[in-house]
Amino acid sequence: MLVLPIKQYGNSLVELMISMTLGLASITTMASLVGHGIALNTSLLARSRLDEEMNAVVAVVSHDLKRAGYYGLTDEIVKNPTNASNPFDGSLSTAAYTAEPANSCINFAYDRNKNGLLDTSPNSEKYGFRLRDTAVEIRLGGAACDESGWHDLTDPKVVQVMALKFTVKQSSIQQVTQTLVTFELQARLKKHPDILRSINTSVLVANYE
């Protein structure tokens, strides 16, 4: 018995080219989406890193500024207000390092060891923060704003601080003097200079007059 041959039809050249074109278009689209996703993720991580750095600086500065003027022997002033005095009063001041913007440095003091004395050695009780060469620095050893002897609080190789400004305002409420320190901070990531963030916050210095 003879068996008739079965004809098999394959894809034509045109159909093959169309399939390849559609496949290539799909791959290109997917690659574009993946690339966009990676770029977006990188941007989000960079912004998160900047936010963390900025929030850390604000937390350190705010926490320390709140202590300005603290005196460990306050009870002596209450008992004898005429003769007793607080050696930490008048320590809050603003200035600037050479060639930096005005009021980009703040100095203050507080009684860290609660002995009632403004100690200068071996551990100075004079503190402060300043802007220098795109970095926020913390005061060590009681150095003045235009002197050396400060230490980087931020790493300029990672975060560049573009602006830092302190404003001190005093007001009297029911014969009680209140001191408010407002500071503005603006920074960007060195590797992503287009990512910029600014913070403006205020700190009530309750112990200072």
C-alpha positions in Angstrom: 0.0 0.0 0.0 1.4 3.3 -1.0 1.5 6.1 1.5 1.1 9.6 0.2 3.8 11.9 1.4 2.7 14.7 3.9 3.7 18.2 3.0 5.3 20.2 5.8 5.4 23.9 5.6 8.0 26.0 7.5 8.2 29.8 8.2 9.0 32.0 5.3 11.9 34.4 5.4 9.6 37.3 5.8 7.9 35.7 8.8 11.2 34.9 10.4 12.4 38.5 10.0 9.2 39.8 11.5 9.6 37.5 14.5 13.2 38.5 15.0 12.2 42.2 14.8 9.4 41.8 17.4 11.8 39.8 19.6 14.5 42.5 19.4 12.0 45.2 20.1 10.8 43.3 23.2 14.4 42.9 24.4 15.2 46.5 23.8 12.1 47.6 25.7 12.9 45.3 28.7 16.5 46.5 28.7 15.3 50.1 28.8 12.9 49.4 31.7 15.6 47.6 33.6 18.1 50.5 33.0 15.5 53.0 34.1 14.8 50.9 37.2 18.5 50.7 38.1 18.9 54.5 37.6 15.8 55.2 39.7 17.0 52.9 42.5 20.5 54.5 42.5 18.9 58.0 42.8 16.7 56.9 45.7 19.6 55.3 47.5 21.7 58.5 47.0 18.9 60.7 48.3 18.5 58.4 51.3 22.2 58.6 52.0 22.1 62.4 51.9 19.0 62.5 54.1 20.7 60.3 56.7 23.8 62.5 56.7 21.8 65.7 57.0 19.6 64.3 59.8 22.6 63.1 61.7 24.2 66.5 61.6 21.0 68.3 62.7 20.6 65.8 65.6 24.2 66.4 66.9 24.1 70.2 66.5 20.6 70.5 68.1 21.4 68.1 71.0 24.6 70.1 71.9 23.1 73.5 71.4 20.3 72.8 73.9 23.0 72.4 76.6 24.5 75.9 76.0 24.7 77.9 79.3 23.9 74.9 81.5 25.3 75.4 85.0 25.7 72.5 87.4 25.3 74.6 90.6 22.0 76.4 89.7 20.8 76.0 93.3 23.5 78.5 94.4 22.1 81.1 92.1 18.6 80.4 93.4 19.8 80.7 97.0 22.1 83.7 96.5 21.1 85.5 93.3 23.1 88.6 94.2 26.5 87.2 94.6 26.4 83.9 92.6 26.9 84.0 88.8 26.9 81.5 86.0 30.3 81.4 84.2 28.7 79.9 81.1 26.4 82.9 80.5 27.5 85.0 77.5 29.4 82.1 75.9 27.0 81.9 72.9 28.3 83.8 69.9 28.5 83.5 66.1 31.4 84.3 63.7 33.0 82.6 60.7 36.2 80.9 59.6 38.3 83.0 57.2 36.7 83.2 53.7 33.5 81.4 54.8 30.1 83.2 55.0 29.2 85.3 58.0 27.6 83.5 60.9 28.6 80.0 59.7 30.3 79.3 63.0 28.8 79.2 66.5 30.5 78.9 69.9 29.0 78.1 73.3 29.9 76.5 76.6 28.1 74.4 79.2 29.0 72.6 82.5 29.6 69.1 81.2 31.0 67.8 84.5 28.6 69.8 86.7 31.4 71.2 88.9 30.3 74.9 88.4 33.5 75.9 86.7 34.3 76.7 83.1 37.0 74.2 82.6 39.5 74.7 79.8 41.9 71.7 80.5 42.4 68.9 80.2 38.9 68.7 78.6 37.6 72.1 77.5 33.9 72.9 78.1 33.9 75.3 75.2 32.0 73.8 72.2 30.9 74.8 68.8 30.3 74.0 65.1 31.5 75.7 61.9 31.6 75.5 58.2 35.0 75.1 56.5 35.9 73.8 53.0 32.4 72.2 52.4 32.5 70.3 55.8 30.8 70.9 59.1 33.4 70.8 61.8 33.1 70.4 65.6 35.1 72.5 68.1 37.9 70.8 70.1 40.0 72.4 72.8 38.1 75.6 72.8 39.6 76.9 69.6 38.2 80.1 68.1 36.2 80.1 64.8 39.2 81.3 62.8 41.7 78.9 64.5 42.8 75.4 63.8 42.0 72.6 66.2 38.6 71.6 64.9 37.5 68.1 63.6 35.3 67.2 60.7 31.8 66.1 61.6 30.9 65.4 58.0 33.1 63.8 55.3 33.6 66.3 52.3 34.5 63.3 50.1 30.9 62.0 50.5 28.8 65.0 51.4 29.6 68.6 50.4 28.0 71.2 52.8 27.2 74.3 50.6 25.8 76.5 53.3 25.6 76.7 57.1 24.2 79.7 58.9 23.4 80.4 62.6 21.0 83.0 63.8 20.6 83.8 67.5 17.4 85.6 68.7 16.4 86.5 72.2 12.9 87.3 73.5 11.3 88.0 76.8 8.2 86.2 77.9 6.8 87.1 81.3 10.1 88.5 82.3 11.9 85.3 81.4 14.5 85.6 78.6 14.4 82.9 76.0 17.2 82.2 73.4 16.3 80.7 70.1 19.0 79.5 67.7 18.0 78.9 64.1 20.4 77.2 61.8 20.2 76.6 58.0 22.0 73.7 56.4 22.4 73.0 52.7 24.3 70.0 51.3 24.7 67.7 48.3 26.4 64.4 47.5 29.8 64.8 45.9 29.1 62.0 43.4 25.6 63.3 42.7 25.9 67.1 42.8 22.4 67.4 41.3 20.9 65.9 44.5 20.7 68.9 46.9 18.8 69.2 50.2 18.2 72.1 52.6 17.1 72.0 56.3 16.0 75.0 58.4 15.4 74.3 62.1 15.4 76.0 65.4 16.6 75.1 68.9 15.3 76.6 72.1 18.3 77.1 74.5 16.5 76.9 77.8 19.5 77.3 80.1 21.0 80.4 78.5 20.5 84.0 79.2 
